[in-house]
């Protein structure tokens, strides 16, 4: 009987997994429409009163996205004022939804990595993830990897899709 050899395990492929750089921490989305009259009308005095009474401690050391889930036309100062209230508690606060938050976090992290370890190597940009890695993170990662890698594929080692091959 022939020995079964795991060619994937023995290959020189290096896996770049964006989940490895996923910052630990709770994510929260603050929907300001909860403080608008019928979710659409901002009355300044009422809005400010809601903010004063809100429990901001629940965002302690969290990553926070501030948005408005309704089609309300909200003045810019409303989101900024929410940011003022949450700032003493949150690790990071952005204006946008949770995907925008993940994009922001990866835009902060990915440029700081040392990509030279992928110099002239065959790299697989791991596709499937259990964490909410946004497509924008893959786009940014491939741009960084392209400067060093000999080749880049996307997916899993057993079924990777070729994306890039160096001309050198």
Buried (B, 14 or more C-beta within 10 A) or exposed (E): EEEEEEEEEEEEBEEBBBEEBBBEEEBBBBBBBEBBEEBEEBEEEEBBEBBEEBEBEEBEEBBBBBBBEBEBEBEEEBBEBBBEBBEEBBBBBBBBBBEBBBBBBBEEBBEEBEBEEBEEBBBBBBBEEEEEBBEBBBEBBBEBBBEBBBBBBBBBBEEBEEBBEEEE
